[in-house]
Amino acid sequence: MFFFDPVYLIFMIPAFILMGITSWYVRHAYSKWSQVRASSGLTGSQAAQRLLSTGSLYGVQVQGVGGQLTDHYDPRNKTLYLSNGVSNSPSVAAVAIAAHELGHAMQDSEEYFPLKFRAALVPMVNIGSNLGWILIMVGLLLRASNLGITIAWLGVLFFAGGAVFALATLPVEFNASARAKQLLAQTGIIRTEEEIRGVNQVLNAAALTYVAGLITAVLQLLYYVFLVGGLGGRRRD
């Protein structure tokens, strides 16, 4: 079965290493700056509430959510979910993460096009990723025929949606972080050069995970292009 193709590891080992490094860096940055108290003394939840008032986002709610680094904004119910370590902590890391998620709320309020585009991709990606696997498998089973190769290529096309989604995520996340850095400085929630450095490190580390996610999606897509392209070459021979 192609699941155990050693060529797959050639493509994906660099991605696995990169994802491991970025995951470690995120947790290292979070751990370091979660121990540094913000001079404003505001917790992540309090910082979010202040920023909501500053941005006139009165319809957005702030709620707690379980887990660590599970913070997110849900545009469906206009709710900012903050983990306990962020919501109740007056640390530099906490206010940075809260402000980043509030940046997504601002994007939603402004109907920021990259956010809308990414949201529009979600149904297609959910269907395409599952259907892509099925079509590639069917194509491999029928690889002795031109029809099988065509089906496999169609599967690759559907599977490519994941890479497109990962690419579309980058401007959304980078913009949210840029908004967060600006808002925190403008409102005085962070005040010192050390705090600015901490916010930058936490948010930049998080941004690297999305870059790593894109690279992983592209490498996985390239593997299937290589696999199906090889079938076509052998068929012509």
C-alpha positions as CSV (number, residue, x, y, z in Angstrom):
1,M,0.0,0.0,0.0
2,F,1.2,3.5,-0.8
3,F,0.7,4.5,2.9
4,F,4.1,2.9,3.6
5,D,5.9,4.2,0.6
6,P,9.4,5.2,1.8
7,V,9.3,8.1,-0.7
8,Y,6.6,9.6,1.4
9,L,9.1,9.9,4.3
10,I,11.6,11.7,2.0
11,F,9.0,14.3,1.3
12,M,7.6,14.6,4.8
13,I,10.5,14.2,7.2
14,P,11.6,17.8,6.7
15,A,8.0,18.9,7.4
16,F,7.8,16.8,10.6
17,I,11.1,18.3,11.8
18,L,10.0,21.8,11.0
19,M,6.6,21.3,12.7
20,G,8.4,19.9,15.8
21,I,10.8,22.8,16.0
22,T,8.0,25.4,15.6
23,S,5.8,23.7,18.2
24,W,8.7,23.7,20.6
25,Y,9.4,27.4,19.9
26,V,5.8,28.3,20.5
27,R,5.6,26.5,23.8
28,H,9.0,27.9,24.8
29,A,8.0,31.5,24.0
30,Y,4.6,31.1,25.8
31,S,6.3,29.5,28.9
32,K,8.9,32.3,29.1
33,W,6.6,35.2,28.7
34,S,3.7,33.8,30.7
35,Q,6.0,34.3,33.7
36,V,6.6,38.0,32.9
37,R,3.9,40.2,34.4
38,A,2.4,42.9,32.1
39,S,3.0,46.3,33.7
40,S,-0.6,47.2,33.2
41,G,-1.6,44.3,35.5
42,L,-4.4,43.3,33.2
43,T,-5.3,39.6,32.7
44,G,-5.9,38.3,29.2
45,S,-9.6,38.5,29.8
46,Q,-9.4,42.1,31.1
47,A,-7.2,43.1,28.2
48,A,-9.7,41.7,25.8
49,Q,-12.6,43.5,27.4
50,R,-10.7,46.8,27.2
51,L,-9.8,46.3,23.6
52,L,-13.4,45.4,22.8
53,S,-14.5,48.7,24.2
54,T,-11.7,50.6,22.4
55,G,-12.7,48.9,19.1
56,S,-16.4,49.4,19.8
57,L,-17.0,45.6,19.4
58,Y,-19.8,45.5,21.9
59,G,-21.5,42.4,20.3
60,V,-18.5,40.2,21.0
61,Q,-18.5,38.0,24.1
62,V,-15.5,36.7,26.0
63,Q,-15.7,33.1,27.4
64,G,-13.3,30.6,28.9
65,V,-12.3,27.4,27.2
66,G,-10.5,24.3,28.4
67,G,-6.9,23.3,27.5
68,Q,-3.7,25.1,26.8
69,L,-3.2,27.4,23.8
70,T,-6.7,26.6,22.7
71,D,-7.6,30.3,22.3
72,H,-9.7,31.2,19.3
73,Y,-12.4,33.5,17.9
74,D,-15.6,32.0,16.6
75,P,-17.3,34.3,14.0
76,R,-20.4,32.2,14.1
77,N,-21.4,33.3,17.6
78,K,-19.1,36.3,17.8
79,T,-17.3,34.9,20.8
80,L,-13.7,35.1,21.9
81,Y,-12.6,31.9,23.7
82,L,-9.7,32.2,26.0
83,S,-8.0,29.3,27.8
84,N,-7.6,29.6,31.6
85,G,-3.8,30.2,31.3
86,V,-4.6,33.3,29.1
87,S,-7.9,34.5,30.6
88,N,-6.8,34.6,34.2
89,S,-3.1,35.5,33.8
90,P,-1.7,39.1,33.9
91,S,1.3,38.1,31.8
92,V,2.8,39.4,28.6
93,A,2.0,36.2,26.8
94,A,-1.6,36.3,28.0
95,V,-2.4,39.8,26.7
96,A,-0.5,39.1,23.5
97,I,-2.7,36.0,22.7
98,A,-5.9,37.7,23.8
99,A,-5.1,40.7,21.6
100,H,-4.3,38.4,18.6
101,E,-7.7,36.7,18.9
102,L,-9.4,40.1,19.3
103,G,-7.7,41.0,16.0
104,H,-9.7,38.2,14.4
105,A,-12.9,39.7,15.9
106,M,-12.0,43.1,14.3
107,Q,-11.4,41.4,11.0
108,D,-14.8,39.8,11.2
109,S,-16.5,43.1,12.1
110,E,-14.8,44.8,9.2
111,E,-15.6,41.9,6.8
112,Y,-11.8,41.6,6.1
113,F,-11.6,39.9,2.7
114,P,-8.9,37.4,3.5
115,L,-10.9,36.2,6.5
116,K,-14.0,35.8,4.4
117,F,-12.1,34.1,1.6
118,R,-10.6,31.6,4.1
119,A,-14.0,30.9,5.7
120,A,-15.5,30.3,2.2
121,L,-12.8,27.7,1.6
122,V,-13.7,25.6,4.7
123,P,-16.5,23.5,3.2
124,M,-14.5,22.9,0.0
125,V,-11.5,21.8,2.0
126,N,-13.4,19.6,4.3
127,I,-15.0,17.8,1.3
128,G,-12.0,17.9,-0.9
129,S,-9.5,16.5,1.6
130,N,-11.7,13.4,2.2
131,L,-12.8,13.0,-1.4
132,G,-9.2,13.5,-2.6
133,W,-8.0,10.6,-0.5
134,I,-10.7,8.4,-1.9
135,L,-10.1,9.4,-5.5
136,I,-6.3,8.8,-5.2
137,M,-6.9,5.4,-3.7
138,V,-9.3,4.5,-6.5
139,G,-6.9,5.8,-9.1
140,L,-4.1,3.7,-7.6
141,L,-6.3,0.6,-7.7
142,L,-7.2,1.3,-11.4
143,R,-3.7,2.4,-12.3
144,A,-3.5,0.0,-15.2
145,S,-6.0,2.2,-17.1
146,N,-6.0,5.8,-18.3
147,L,-9.3,6.2,-16.4
148,G,-7.5,5.3,-13.2
149,I,-4.8,7.9,-13.8
150,T,-7.4,10.5,-14.5
151,I,-9.2,9.7,-11.3
152,A,-6.0,9.9,-9.3
153,W,-5.1,13.3,-10.8
154,L,-8.6,14.5,-9.9
155,G,-7.9,13.3,-6.4
156,V,-4.7,15.4,-6.3
157,L,-6.7,18.4,-7.5
158,F,-9.2,18.0,-4.6
159,F,-6.4,17.4,-2.2
160,A,-4.7,20.6,-3.2
161,G,-7.4,22.5,-1.4
162,G,-5.6,22.0,1.9
163,A,-2.5,23.8,0.6
164,V,-4.7,26.6,-0.7
165,F,-6.3,26.9,2.7
166,A,-3.0,27.0,4.4
167,L,-1.8,29.7,2.1
168,A,-5.0,31.7,2.6
169,T,-4.5,31.5,6.4
170,L,-1.2,33.4,6.4
171,P,-2.5,36.9,5.7
172,V,-5.3,36.4,8.2
173,E,-3.0,35.4,11.0
174,F,-0.2,37.9,10.2
175,N,-2.8,40.8,10.1
176,A,-4.3,39.7,13.4
177,S,-0.9,39.8,15.0
178,A,-0.1,43.2,13.5
179,R,-3.4,44.5,14.9
180,A,-2.6,43.0,18.3
181,K,0.8,44.6,18.5
182,Q,-0.5,48.0,17.6
183,L,-3.6,47.9,19.9
184,L,-1.5,46.7,22.9
185,A,0.9,49.6,22.5
186,Q,-1.8,52.3,21.7
187,T,-3.9,51.4,24.8
188,G,-1.0,51.1,27.2
189,I,-1.6,47.5,28.0
190,I,2.1,47.0,27.3
191,R,4.4,49.8,28.0
192,T,8.1,48.8,28.1
193,E,10.6,47.7,25.5
194,E,10.8,44.3,27.3
195,E,7.0,43.8,27.0
196,I,7.1,44.8,23.3
197,R,9.8,42.2,22.7
198,G,7.8,39.6,24.6
199,V,4.7,40.3,22.6
200,N,6.7,40.1,19.3
201,Q,8.3,36.8,20.3
202,V,5.0,35.1,21.3
203,L,3.1,36.2,18.2
204,N,6.0,35.6,15.8
205,A,6.4,32.1,17.2
206,A,2.7,31.4,16.6
207,A,3.0,32.8,13.1
208,L,5.8,30.4,12.3
209,T,3.4,27.5,13.0
210,Y,1.2,28.6,10.1
211,V,4.2,28.9,7.8
212,A,5.2,25.4,8.8
213,G,1.7,24.2,8.2
214,L,1.8,25.6,4.7
215,I,5.2,24.0,3.9
216,T,3.8,20.7,5.3
217,A,0.7,20.9,3.1
218,V,2.7,21.7,0.0
219,L,5.2,18.9,0.6
220,Q,2.3,16.4,1.0
221,L,0.7,17.7,-2.2
222,L,4.0,17.3,-4.0
223,Y,4.3,13.7,-2.8
224,Y,1.0,12.9,-4.4
225,V,1.9,14.8,-7.6
226,F,5.1,12.7,-7.7
227,L,3.2,9.5,-7.0
228,V,0.4,10.0,-9.6
229,G,2.9,11.5,-12.1
230,G,4.9,8.4,-11.8
231,L,1.9,6.3,-12.6
232,G,1.3,8.2,-15.7
233,G,4.9,7.8,-16.8
234,R,4.8,4.1,-16.3
235,R,1.5,3.9,-18.1
236,R,3.0,5.6,-21.2
237,D,5.9,3.2,-21.1
